[in-house]
Amino acid sequence: MKVKTFLLIFFSVIMLALTNVDVKAVEFVKYNNENRTGTYADTFSKVIVEFSERMEVDEVKAKLQITDANNNPLEVTRILALDEIAGLATRYQIDLKNNLDKTKTYKALFEDLSIQLNLDTTAPYISYTNQVRNDMKRYDERENVFLVQGLTQNTFERLFGEKEEFNIYEYLRINIVDNRDGSLMDKMVIENLPNPYKPGTYVVKIKATDSWNNEAVQEFTFKVVKNTDKTDLAIDIVTFTGVGLIIGFSIFFILKRRSVGRN
């Protein structure tokens, strides 16, 4: 009788202990852009899936699915375990037969687990400054240059002398960064550069496209003007109110007397 009582108490204690064990359920890991971990679409045809615990590779290959928003499975050509040890892995690469559409929603499914795939829909960020000189007292040391910042566009006006060439880097320091691809300076495209010998208004476009075809565009308006006044010319500069790294201030330039090289 005593033995039965002891065994009953012993197994009761064991069962109570087991019921109090905190068993963590397996989950899909959400995408973290800082270290490129979690579950996300790496390219249009490659998906990375990460579990919170190591899973049997064969079971994942048999049950893991990539679906559209209506749970229709996409055709998979290969599932590769990226960190397999002894038949277990947390990270898997899924190669798709057809490309994903970044305007649509997709999910990863495994048994009763489900998570929406993170797709790259963010355009690159174009930052800039027109503080290209080290001299903080004057915005530009050349006496025949002045800059104007409009309310909605970045406007630059220039009086050109003879035999001058237009160089946009004399006016702008540009940086282009994408949240996934990093620096995209090598992908920068510049359109509609001004003709320094043809007065007029030119809208210059700085463009960059990331690996997911997300495009960023920044516009700058350059006005090429010709000085026909042989008297001293006074120019009012409006307050800078632009975005990016433009420094806001209001200043007044008095341009020195200069001879007109070309009419």
N, C-alpha and C positions, 0 to 999 in steps of 0.2 A: 504493500500500500504506500509506504513511504517512497519507494522507488518510482511508482507511478506519479505520485504527487510532484516529486523532484523533476521528473521528465516533463510533466505538464507545465510546470513553472519555467523550466529551462527553454522549452520551445516557444512559450509565450513571450519570454524576454527576447528571443531571437527574432520572432515575427514582428515585435514592436520596434526593434532596432531597424529591421529592414524597411518598415513602413516610414521611418523617419529619415531614411537615406535620401539625400537630394540628388536625384538623377537628372542630369542635364539632357534635354532633348536635342537631337541633331537639328541644325538649322542651316539654311543657305546664308552665307556671309554677304552682307550688303557691300556695294561698291564704295571704295575709298579712293578718291582721286589723288590724294597726296602721295600714296605709295603704290598705286595701281594694284590694289588687291580687291578681293570680293568677286561678285558675279556681275559680268558686264560683257558687252559686245566689243571686242578688241578691234576688229575690222568688220567690213560688211559681210564677211563669210566665216569669221572665226569668233567663237564665244568662249569665254572663260567662266567656269563655274567653280565656286569654292564652298565647301562644307565646313561647319564649325568643328567637326570631329572627323577622324580618319575613317573612310568607308571602304568596304570591299570593292576592289576595282571591277571584278567580273559582274557584281550586282549592279554597280552604277552603269556599266556599259549596257546592261540588259534593260534597265528601267528608266534611265535619264532621258528626258525629252525636251526639245525646244519647240514651243508652239506659238501660234499667233494669238491675238486677243480672244479668239473664239475657241481656244484649246485645240486647234487643228495642228497636228504635228508637222514640223518641217523635216525635209529629207536630210539626214545626216550621213556624211561619208566616212567619218572617223571620230572616235572618242579616244583621247590620249591622256593617260594619267601623268601629271607633270611632276609629282613628288612621291612616286610610288616606293614604298619600302615593305617588303614581305607581303605583297598583295594588297596593301592598304594605301590610300592616298586621300588628301583633302582637296587638291586642285586638279581640275580637268579641263582639257581643251577640246571643244566640239567644233569640228569642221562641217560647214553646211554646203550643200550642193548649189543652192541659189543664194544670191545676195539679199541681205535685209534691206528693208525700206525704212529710212530714218524717220519718216513721217508717221510710221505705224508703231504699235505696241507689241512686244513679244515677251514670253515668259519661259522660265526654266521650271520643269516639273520633275519631281522624284517622289513616287508613292504619294503621301499626303502633303508633301512640301511643295510650295509654289513661291516664286519670286519674279518680279518684273525685271527684265534686262535693262541695264543702263546703256543707252546709246548716246553717242556724241552729237548733240544738237547745238552746241555752244560755239559761236563764231570766235575767231581770234580777237585779241584786244590790241588795238593800235594806240600806243601812247606817244606823246611828242612834246617837245618844248621848242620855242623859238628863241630861247636864251642860249644862243650859240657862241657868244663871246664871253670872255672872262671879265670884261670891264662892266661892273655893275652900275657905274655912274651914267654910262650912255648905252643905249640898247644896241647901237651899231656905230662904230667909229667913223664910218664913211659919211661925209656930210650930206650926200645926196640920196640917202636912203631913209625911208620912214615906213613904219608898219602900222596897220590899222586892224583892230579886232572888232568885228561886227557882232551883233547880238546872236546871230544864228550861224554865221560862217567865219572862218579864219581868213582874214583879208590882208594881203600884203601889197603895198604900192611901191613902185620903184622908178626912179628917174635914171635912165640908162645913158651912159656916155658912148662914145664911138668905140667900136671893136671890142665890146664886152660880151662875154658868154654867160648864159644863164646857168647857174649851179644851185639846185634846190637845197643842197646841204649847207649853203651859206645862210639859209633861212630856217631850216628845220633840222632838229635831231630826232630821229624816229626810232621807235622800238616796237616790235611785234611779237607777242607771246600768245601761245595757245594753251588751254588748260590741260591738254593731253600731249600735244606734239612738242611743247616747249617753244624755243625760239623759231620764228618763221621769217627771219630777216632775209634768208636766201630765197624765199618765195614771194618777196615783195615785188609788186608791179606798179609802175608809175605811168599814168596816162595824161596826155594833153599838157606837156610842158610848154611854158610861154615862149613866144618868139620875141626876143629882146629888141628887135628892130621893127616890130609891128605893134604900135600902140593898140590897146584893147584890154578886154577882160577875159581871163583864162581860168576855168575851173579845173584845177589839178586834182586827180584822184589817186590816192594811195590805196592799193588793194592787196589782200593776202587771203589765201584759201588753205584750209587745213586738210588732213587726210580723209575727213568725212565730207568734204566739199562744202563746208561752212565758210562763207565768205564774209570778210570784214572790209568796209569801205570808209575812208575818211577823206573829206573834201576840203580843199583850200583854194581860196580865190586870190589870184594874182592879177593886179592891174598894172599894165605897162603904160606909163604916161611919158609925155615929151614936154620938157620945160621950154616954153616959148616966151617966158617973161624974163627980161634981163635985169629986173629990179630984185631986191631982196625978197625971198619967198618965205612966208610964215605958214607953218602947217600945224593944225590942232590935232592932237592924238586923243582918241576916245578911250574910255576906260576898258581894260581887258576884262571880259566876262566869259571867256571860252572854257572848254573842258580840257581834260588831260593835265599836263604839267605846265600850262601857260600861267605865267605870273601876272596877277591882276594889279594894274596901276594906271595912273593917268599922268602923262608928261607932255611937255610942249617943246618942240624943236624949232629953232631958228636956223634955217639953211643959209649958209654964207653965199655971197654973190659968186656966181659962177657963169662962165661963158657957155653959150649954147653951141655944142659941137655939131648938132644936126637939127635942122628945122623940120 
